[in-house]
Amino acid sequence: MFTGIVEELGEVTAVENLGDASRFRLRGPVVTEGAQHGDSIAVNGVCLTVVEHEGDEFTADVMAETLKRSSLGVLTTGSRVNLERPTAVGARLGGHIVQGHVDGTGRILDRTPSENWEIVKISLPAELSRYVVEKGSITVDGISLTVVDAGPDHFTVSLIPTTLALTTLGVKQPGDPVNLEVDVIAKYVERLLGDRAQGDTK
């Protein structure tokens, strides 16, 4: 489990095409400290497994399903990525519960800068809109953010200078894809209420 608090802005140092998968080599001095084979690291919000670790770099295999459902497929050598290690049991939950299981992708639609923050408008797949509410939580490229405004096909978030400086959202432009993970609690509530409704009709 992750919390959506990005630990560092890493970099893709190599991408190897494996046919039905890709192998990424990524640099991240913070997240690789003490890393071992089999550990999990979130890359732009996608939970990946460490295959190899050497120095401040690690490799991870990404299967075709993940490449199709996330924006990892557009990454190339030199791409910057948000990196986060799983949260430790008993640690402070700085963001919200993030699984690292991307629900879909959106695109940056617009950026509106101001003196001390920036409003970013992001497209939202229709099948995810019911899970996104004003002042609720959403994960964008692995970043835990609060929804400012929620529409049927988009939402907005307000980014503080720290988020702009230390994550990929500081450089992404209109048209760029982002990974989205909605609040898992909303999905569980929907499933439980749906099962109850079905039970009432029997």
Secondary structure as UniProt FT lines:
FT   STRAND          8..17
FT   STRAND          21..27
FT   TURN            29..34
FT   TURN            37..38
FT   STRAND          40..43
FT   TURN            44..45
FT   STRAND          46..54
FT   TURN            55..56
FT   STRAND          57..63
FT   HELIX           64..69
FT   HELIX           72..74
FT   TURN            77..78
FT   STRAND          80..84
FT   TURN            89..90
FT   STRAND          104..113
FT   STRAND          118..123
FT   HELIX           126..131
FT   TURN            134..135
FT   STRAND          137..140
FT   TURN            141..142
FT   STRAND          143..150
FT   STRAND          154..159
FT   HELIX           161..166
FT   HELIX           168..170
FT   TURN            174..175
FT   STRAND          177..182
FT   HELIX           184..200
//
